Amino acid sequence: MIPVHRSRRSNSVLPEQLKALVDPLKQAGFRPRKPRRSTPPWPMDTSQTDPHPFGWSPTYVERACRGEFLLVEGGGLPSPVAVGFRDTPKARYFAIVAQGQIEPEPTARLAHAIVAATDLSFILKDIARGETEDRLRAMGFEPYRKDDAWCAAAPLDDQTYPQLVVDTEVVAEAKGPSFSALRQRLSIVSRRLSPVFTDYDAFGRQDPSNRGKVQELLLEWADWFTQRYPAESPGGLVAYYKPFLDPNGVLRRWSRSSGRKVLARVGRVRERVVAYAYAEQASSAQLDLYASFCAPNYDNLIYAAIHDLCIQAAKKRFRYLNLGGSEYEGHDFVRRLFRPVESFSRTHVVLYPGRMGSPSLPA
């Protein structure tokens, strides 16, 4: 078995846990390589018919993998698969496949090669439901076991509560009794705070020091959040969200090279920066929400920030906004006040080392 050392990083570009997979994957007929930071893992398919793609965006890959992943090609895979490693709360590997590009047999061979080499569990994130899941289950994949929760607070990782998609045009108007709770919160914010939301890039061009104010907000929020949810760490949250604040970083380069639209909004109360939200194009009809946070003691501002994002998305003719899944009940409560029109739940499946001997596995 390949020894896996928790949290140790080699001096190479790739972490040693991913570098250790190169030879076993080559022996299994795949072509693993480091991603090219100048181009996204796969181009955006603007012709796709699914108006609600999920788990597909290169930005999602970068965020989920914390910027460190292998791209695996060949071996019958119809498109590159991103393979990452997480050592908290449990050491395990995971993969993300482009939406609509999952072929169960080669994907299962990839997973089995990794599990056989490392003796660690392997998560396949955001798979399509139905026939694809049935075929994967026949090859040894299964949902999270009850005794193998991702962590106590979020047993199904970011799918503990489902991904929720909202209609931006409907949310922008927020009419009718179903939106009464949201309107109440927005009214409170408007009366007490009167926040002003502007484009983040324009805000930075007005004064370069403005960007530093949003980074200070991220640090302040991360410290507050980890006091509320001790399972998280401030450093981990900052690393998770900071790439969405960099207008010249890899995420923005990828969006520009693939023609993706980005909405990044900053909220201010008088001169204080109090909220930030970032969404990126996933299809011709949908944006995905990747970052949203606000200053401590300004909780209701998160409703105003997401509402503002929906207004801007509707103006740019993006009918849907995927608010993402939730690890925590409080996050799910916030998202549901926006009256989602679509929901995707429990889309992750796991291959455990104990299933390696199943007779139905591909050769």
Beta strands, then each sheet from edge to edge (+ up, - down):
strand 1: 30-33
strand 2: 70-74
strand 3: 81-86
strand 4: 92-97
strand 5: 122-125
strand 6: 161-167
strand 7: 196-199
strand 8: 262-269
strand 9: 272-281
strand 10: 286-294
strand 11: 320-326
strand 12: 342-344
strand 13: 349-351
sheet 1: 1+ 2- 3+ 4- 5- 13+
sheet 2: 7+ 8- 9+ 10- 11- 6+ 12-
end
